[in-house]
């Protein structure tokens, strides 16, 4: 493994708000030699990100991306290739729990095929498409990380309450994708660590409708969540690839 000091190339997927935006804010402040590429889907919901880009124009590049469109992911890789040949940290922060016509199912009678497909497109398939198109950027000798934000409710072993069929199943699928990606990456780009990360309940739009039963000490600010996850990321070794980490650093059961 190469440990020479290099300019660090970081890609944050889903950086317009929430945890993704939090990663950009902290990483751009703490890293001295860094190029951060951050994606957003709609400019109108990414105003804070665009303000950051003005402030840090020398090190922050914004790229539009709809993560469920493989052609757009492929084009993203082509855009990156024009500027860099290596990536050292990729974090996919995109996820869906609820939208206008989508809510977590409380029972089987709420199951809807279209909603299930949306859960899987966003929460599962997107990450494996990213791994497919970004693989060439990890074929280098520096330790690197490919991570995706998962959720503890995606753990099959930890499921004691039921419900939330689409969200649970799509996160379980994400975990399987990441585990499988880690095995192939071990062969093709052996210095890349692939992990799933559970952030805990974070005070974002995703968790807003479900916060009332969460104890205050278990409801994390975005800043706290990002710092906790970065502590895990900073301490990963190549032996950790293919693991599922909770915000407190413990490994979660699949």
Secondary structure, 3 states (H helix, E strand, C coil): CECCCCCEEEEEECCCCHHHHHHHHHHHHHCCCEEEEEEECCHHHCHHHHHHHHHCCCCEEEEECCCCCHHHHHHHHHHHHCCCCCCCEEEECCCCCCECCECCCCCHHHCCHHHHHHHHHHHHHHHHHHHHHHHHHHCCCECEEEEEEECHHHCCCCCCCCCCHHHHHHHHHHHHHHHHHHHHHHHHCCCEEEEEEECCEECCCCCHHHCCCCCHHHEECHHHHHHHHHHHHHCCCHHHCCEEEECCCCECCC
